[in-house]
Amino acid sequence: MKQMRISQLRYERERRGWSRGYIAEKVEVDVVTVGRWERGEQLPHPHYRQKLCNLFDMSAQELGLLPEVFPEANGQNVMETDKSPDEITVVTAPENQGEVSNAIAVLPSTAQLPTSTSVKSTSVSSTLLRHRRKLLIGIGGLLGAAAVAKVGSSLLFPASPLVVSKVAPESACLHHFFDVNSSNWVNKLAWSPDGQMIASASDINEIAIWSIEQQLIARYYHTTPDEWVNDVSWSKTNRIASVTANYNHAGTLQVWQFPQDNPLLTLYRPYAIRTVSWSPNDRYLSFASHATVVEIWDPFIPHQVSKYVYPELGLLGINRVKWSPTGNLIACAMDDGTVHVWEPFTVKVKAIYRGHQPRAADLAWSPDERHIVSGGTDKSVHVWDVATGHAVYIYRGHTDEIEGVDWSPRGNYIASASKDLTAQIWEAFTGKLIAKYEGHNSTVETVTWSRDGKTFALGTDKQGIEIWPSPH
């Protein structure tokens, strides 16, 4: 039977804090049947489908209960600057990458912008939602809902190259790491400062530290039982930070000094934590979750320095947080399709880019800090200018949702990972496809370059980790 997008049902259940038993009781079936629906092993009978729709107050299509293919949505982007707080520049990116209209729209005075909060030293206690695939319902745009504008000048996107059936890598895979004791579902990867090791965040409660030269697991870091690790970040001073989630919809942030055993810091949250990132100077940690908040901490005191609040996100979450190379800005990819850029300590909003529908899954900064690349569930990867909010290039070489993106340290290439079972490397501003990494039978979840740019790693949801030489 063809696999269907039934896992949307699980996403909606979990974000409401409901158990499978609760669904089974309300719909009058057994728990096993609910599990089959969520795994896509069978479709609900129309009678039960209607009960599910009534229970969730959503349509069958929104719950992913229909077998038909979902139409691909067009993208938009919005850029908001502190220079002109009453205006928003809106750019629409058509599916065929033709002309793009600019418009000026007035932001209503009642609009709620993200807020800044400074918090004194505090001891926080609270505990992670499964996030493997952050599926969600496509929702209407926020901020732009109040926009009425006149059309201005147009912007032309370069044509995206056709995906060639075989653009073989010029070199063979250097290493393939497969842990026989785990499912080899890799959510995220992080390189050690010297490039000799790589840490993997998995769907169980452990971070595996792989020795690349020895081709073995040098050690494990274990989190609380019944959790899975959503993200991992490795600082230049050998501190490893991880964030987790569990079935109780709670989350944990932990920090270790590699290779020591005991964590330096453990923070609990009553919501799943999805993403974590060290500042370039290794002084601060930013992390975000299945909630409307990005927190910045000094983990060595420890205390919260500031937080970025985005109330319009509602029940949705934040998928990725990344510091800019200088540490002057932070960007975060949202479940509502937007990417936000802001100052980490004043929490002053510099830009809000709307280029993806319905979800922005991942992002990365260019080495010169002038551009951001973001990938979404709309199968597209956008390269856009931080200062203007305009998309410079939209890459449409993938045939399914984008899971991960990264920008090479030299700035010439972008790598993208997708549910279409491939990773692709292409020129950052022309979209020329350089190499396509095929042969996987599962989603390529993440891709990341080594710090020196000589190699890159990709992680899959069944086949472990691959290390490849970077194209020349």
C-alpha positions in Angstrom: 0.0 0.0 0.0 1.3 3.5 -0.8 2.5 5.4 2.2 0.3 8.5 2.8 0.9 11.7 4.8 -1.0 10.3 7.7 1.7 11.3 10.2 0.0 14.8 10.2 -2.5 13.2 12.5 0.2 12.3 15.0 1.6 15.8 14.8 -1.8 17.4 15.6 -2.4 14.9 18.4 1.0 15.5 20.1 0.8 19.3 19.8 -2.5 19.2 21.8 -0.9 17.0 24.4 -3.3 14.1 23.7 -2.4 10.4 24.0 -3.3 7.7 21.5 -5.5 6.2 24.2 -7.5 9.5 24.4 -8.0 9.5 20.6 -9.0 5.8 20.7 -11.6 6.5 23.5 -13.1 9.5 21.7 -13.3 7.8 18.3 -14.3 4.4 19.7 -11.5 2.3 18.3 -8.5 0.6 19.9 -5.0 2.1 20.4 -3.4 -0.2 17.8 -5.7 1.2 15.1 -4.8 4.8 16.0 -1.2 3.8 15.7 -1.8 2.3 12.2 -3.5 5.5 11.1 -0.6 7.6 12.4 2.0 5.4 10.7 0.2 5.5 7.4 -0.5 1.8 7.4 -4.2 2.3 6.7 -6.7 5.0 6.1 -9.5 5.6 8.6 -12.9 4.4 7.5 -15.1 7.4 6.5 -17.1 7.0 9.7 -14.0 7.3 11.9 -12.5 9.9 9.6 -15.5 12.2 10.3 -15.1 11.6 14.1 -11.5 12.6 13.9 -12.4 15.7 12.0 -15.0 16.6 14.6 -12.6 15.9 17.5 -9.7 18.0 16.0 -12.1 20.6 14.5 -10.1 20.3 11.3 -10.7 19.0 7.7 -9.6 15.6 6.5 -7.1 17.2 4.2 -5.6 19.3 7.1 -5.2 16.1 9.2 -3.6 14.3 6.3 -6.4 11.7 6.1 -6.8 11.9 2.3 -4.6 9.9 -0.2 -4.5 12.6 -2.9 -1.3 14.5 -3.5 -1.2 17.9 -1.9 -0.7 20.9 -4.3 2.5 22.8 -4.0 2.1 26.3 -2.7 3.7 29.4 -4.0 6.1 31.2 -1.7 6.2 34.7 -0.4 8.7 36.7 1.6 8.4 39.6 4.0 11.1 41.8 5.2 10.8 44.1 8.2 13.5 46.6 9.1 14.1 48.8 12.1 14.9 51.7 9.7 11.2 51.9 8.7 9.1 50.2 11.4 5.8 51.2 9.8 6.5 49.6 6.4 7.0 46.0 5.2 8.4 45.0 1.9 6.5 42.2 0.4 8.0 40.0 -2.4 6.0 37.3 -4.1 8.0 34.4 -5.6 5.9 32.7 -8.3 6.3 29.0 -8.9 8.0 29.5 -12.3 10.4 32.0 -10.8 9.4 34.7 -13.2 8.7 38.3 -12.2 8.4 39.2 -8.6 6.3 42.2 -7.5 7.3 44.5 -4.7 4.8 46.2 -2.5 4.7 48.5 0.5 2.3 47.6 3.2 1.5 49.4 6.4 1.8 47.4 9.6 -1.1 48.2 11.8 -0.2 49.8 15.1 -2.0 47.0 17.0 0.3 44.3 15.4 2.2 42.3 18.0 5.9 42.2 17.3 8.4 39.9 19.1 9.4 41.2 22.5 12.5 41.3 24.5 12.8 40.1 28.1 15.9 40.3 30.2 16.0 37.8 33.1 18.2 37.8 36.2 20.0 34.6 37.3 17.5 31.9 37.9 17.4 28.2 38.4 15.0 26.7 35.9 13.3 23.4 36.2 10.5 21.9 34.2 11.1 18.3 31.2 10.9 17.0 25.7 7.6 16.1 21.8 8.8 14.1 19.1 10.0 16.2 16.3 11.5 14.0 13.7 9.5 15.5 11.0 7.9 18.8 12.0 4.8 18.5 9.9 2.1 21.1 10.3 -1.0 22.6 8.7 -0.4 25.3 6.2 -1.8 28.5 7.9 -2.4 31.9 6.6 0.3 34.6 6.7 0.6 36.7 9.7 1.6 40.4 9.5 0.8 40.3 5.8 -2.9 39.8 6.5 -3.3 43.5 7.0 -1.2 44.5 4.1 -2.7 46.5 1.2 -0.2 47.9 -1.2 0.6 49.3 -4.6 2.9 47.3 -6.9 6.3 48.6 -7.5 9.4 47.5 -9.4 9.9 43.8 -10.3 12.7 41.5 -9.5 13.8 38.6 -11.8 15.0 35.3 -10.4 17.6 33.2 -12.4 16.1 30.1 -13.8 16.6 27.0 -11.7 18.5 24.2 -13.4 16.7 21.0 -14.3 17.7 18.1 -12.1 19.9 15.9 -14.2 19.2 12.3 -13.7 22.9 11.5 -12.9 25.3 14.2 -11.7 27.7 11.9 -10.0 30.0 13.0 -7.2 33.6 13.4 -8.5 34.9 11.3 -5.6 33.8 8.3 -3.6 32.3 8.3 -0.2 35.0 8.5 2.4 33.2 6.9 5.3 29.8 5.3 6.1 29.0 5.1 9.8 26.2 2.7 10.8 25.4 2.0 14.5 24.2 -1.6 14.8 22.7 -0.8 18.2 20.4 2.0 17.1 17.8 2.7 14.3 20.4 5.0 12.6 17.8 7.8 12.4 20.0 10.9 12.4 18.3 14.2 13.1 21.3 16.5 13.2 25.1 16.4 13.0 27.9 18.5 14.5 31.6 18.5 13.8 34.3 18.7 16.4 36.6 21.8 16.3 39.5 19.7 14.8 37.3 17.9 12.3 38.3 14.5 13.7 35.0 13.6 15.2 31.3 14.1 14.5 28.4 14.0 16.9 25.0 12.7 15.8 21.6 13.4 17.3 19.4 10.4 17.1 15.8 9.2 17.7 16.8 7.6 21.0 18.2 9.2 24.2 21.9 9.3 23.1 24.4 11.4 21.3 27.0 9.2 19.5 30.5 10.7 19.1 32.1 9.1 16.1 35.9 9.0 15.5 36.3 9.6 11.8 39.8 8.2 11.5 39.2 5.1 13.6 35.7 4.7 12.2 34.1 3.8 15.5 32.0 5.4 18.2 34.4 7.0 20.7 31.7 7.5 23.3 28.1 8.1 24.0 26.3 10.8 25.9 23.0 9.7 27.3 20.0 11.9 28.1 17.0 11.1 30.1 15.3 7.7 29.2 12.3 7.9 26.8 13.7 11.0 25.1 15.1 11.4 21.6 17.7 14.0 20.6 16.6 16.7 18.1 19.8 18.7 17.7 23.4 18.9 18.8 25.9 21.7 18.6 29.7 21.5 19.2 31.6 24.6 20.3 35.1 25.6 19.4 36.0 25.0 23.0 34.8 21.4 22.9 31.5 21.9 24.7 28.7 19.8 23.3 25.1 21.0 23.7 22.0 18.8 22.9 18.3 19.3 23.1 15.7 16.6 23.4 12.0 15.8 23.4 9.7 13.1 24.9 6.2 11.8 24.7 5.1 14.0 27.6 5.8 17.0 25.3 8.7 18.2 27.5 12.3 19.0 26.6 15.8 19.1 28.0 18.9 21.1 27.2 22.2 19.6 28.3 25.8 20.7 28.0 29.0 18.6 28.4 32.6 19.4 28.3 34.0 16.8 26.0 35.3 14.2 26.8 34.1 14.5 30.4 31.1 12.3 31.5 28.9 14.6 33.7 26.9 17.4 32.2 27.9 21.0 33.1 24.3 22.1 32.7 20.8 20.6 32.5 17.7 22.7 31.9 14.2 21.3 31.7 11.3 22.8 29.8 7.6 21.8 29.7 7.8 21.7 25.9 9.8 19.9 23.3 13.1 21.6 22.4 14.0 21.4 18.7 17.1 23.3 18.1 20.3 24.6 19.8 23.2 26.8 18.6 26.4 28.1 20.2 27.4 31.7 19.6 30.6 32.1 17.6 32.5 33.2 20.7 31.2 30.1 22.6 29.9 32.3 25.4 26.1 31.9 24.8 23.6 29.3 23.8 20.4 29.9 21.9 17.7 27.2 21.9 14.1 27.1 20.7 11.2 24.7 20.8 7.7 23.7 20.0 6.7 27.1 21.4 6.9 30.7 20.6 10.1 31.5 22.4 13.9 31.5 21.6 16.0 31.6 24.7 19.6 32.9 25.0 21.5 31.6 28.0 24.9 32.2 29.5 25.4 28.5 30.5 28.4 29.2 32.7 26.6 31.3 35.4 24.0 30.0 34.4 21.2 32.5 33.6 19.0 33.6 30.8 20.3 36.7 29.1 17.3 37.4 26.8 14.5 35.8 25.0 12.7 36.4 21.7 8.9 36.0 21.8 6.8 35.6 18.7 3.2 35.3 19.9 1.7 35.0 16.4 3.2 31.5 16.1 0.4 30.2 18.3 0.6 26.4 18.7 3.3 26.1 16.1 7.0 26.0 16.8 10.6 27.0 15.8 12.6 24.6 13.8 16.1 26.1 13.6 18.1 28.8 15.3 21.5 29.9 14.0 23.9 32.7 15.0 25.5 34.7 12.3 29.3 34.3 11.8 30.0 37.5 13.8 27.5 36.8 16.5 25.7 40.1 15.8 22.5 38.5 14.6 20.4 35.4 15.0 18.1 33.8 12.5 15.3 31.3 13.2 13.2 29.2 10.9 9.5 29.0 11.8 6.7 26.6 11.4 4.6 29.3 9.8 7.0 29.6 6.8 8.8 32.7 8.0 12.5 33.3 8.8 13.2 35.9 11.5 16.5 37.9 11.9 17.1 39.8 15.1 19.8 41.1 17.4 20.4 38.6 20.2 20.7 40.9 23.2 18.4 43.8 22.2 16.0 41.4 20.4 15.5 44.1 17.8 13.9 42.7 14.7 16.0 43.3 11.5 14.0 41.2 9.0 11.1 38.8 8.7 11.3 36.8 5.4 8.3 34.9 4.2 9.5 32.5 1.5 8.1 29.1 2.4 4.7 27.5 2.7 3.8 26.0 5.0 7.0 25.5 6.9 10.6 26.8 7.0 12.6 23.7 8.0 16.2 24.8 8.2 18.6 27.7 7.5 22.3 28.6 7.2 24.2 31.9 7.0 26.6 32.8 4.2 30.2 33.2 5.5 30.1 37.0 4.8 26.8 37.3 6.8 25.1 39.0 3.9 22.8 36.2 2.8 20.8 33.4 4.3 19.8 30.1 2.7 16.5 28.5 3.9 14.7 25.4 2.9 11.1 24.5 3.4 8.4 21.9 3.0 7.5 23.5 -0.3 10.5 21.7 -1.9 12.3 24.9 -2.5 15.6 26.4 -1.2 15.8 30.2 -1.1 19.0 32.3 -1.1 18.1 35.8 0.1 19.7 39.1 1.0 19.4 39.9 4.7 19.6 43.7 4.2 16.9 44.0 1.5 14.8 40.9 2.3 14.8 40.0 -1.4 15.3 36.5 -2.7 18.4 36.3 -4.9 17.9 32.8 -6.1 15.3 30.0 -5.6 16.5 26.5 -6.2 13.9 23.9 -7.2 16.1 20.9 -7.9 14.4 18.7 -5.3 11.2 16.8 -5.8 10.1 16.6 -2.1 10.3 18.5 1.1 13.6 20.1 2.2 14.9 18.8 5.5 18.4 20.4 5.9 20.6 23.1 4.3 24.2 24.3 4.8 26.5 26.9 3.3 30.1 25.9 2.5 32.8 27.8 4.5 34.2 29.1 1.3 30.9 30.5 0.3 30.7 29.0 -3.2 28.4 26.0 -2.6 25.2 25.2 -0.8 24.2 21.7 0.2 20.6 20.6 0.6 19.0 17.5 2.0 15.5 16.2 1.2 12.8 13.7 1.6 13.4 12.9 -2.1 16.2 10.6 -0.8 19.0 12.8 -2.1 21.5 15.4 -1.0 22.5 18.0 -3.6 25.4 20.5 -3.9 24.9 23.5 -6.1 26.4 26.9 -6.7 25.1 29.4 -4.3 24.0 32.2 -6.6 23.5 30.4 -10.0 21.9 27.2 -8.8 24.2 25.1 -11.1 24.0 21.5 -9.8 27.4 20.3 -8.9 26.7 16.9 -7.5 23.7 14.8 -6.6 24.1 12.1 -3.9 21.6 9.4 -4.6 21.2 5.7 -3.7 19.5 6.2 -0.4 16.3 4.4 0.5 15.3 6.8 3.2 15.1 10.6 3.8 18.3 12.5 3.9 17.6 14.5 7.1 20.6 16.8 7.5 23.8 17.9 5.8 26.7 19.9 7.3 30.1 21.0 6.1 33.3 20.5 8.2 34.8 23.7 9.5 37.6 23.7 7.0 35.2 23.0 4.1 37.1 20.0 2.8 34.5 17.4 3.6 30.8 17.3 4.4 28.5 14.9 6.2 25.0 13.8 5.6 22.6 11.9 7.9 19.6 9.8 7.0 16.7 8.4 8.9 17.7 4.7 8.4 21.1 4.5 6.8 23.3 6.3 9.3 26.0 8.9 8.4 28.1 9.4 5.2 31.2 11.5 5.0 32.1 12.9 1.5 34.9 15.0 0.1 33.7 18.5 -1.0 33.5 19.1 -4.7 36.3 21.3 -6.1 
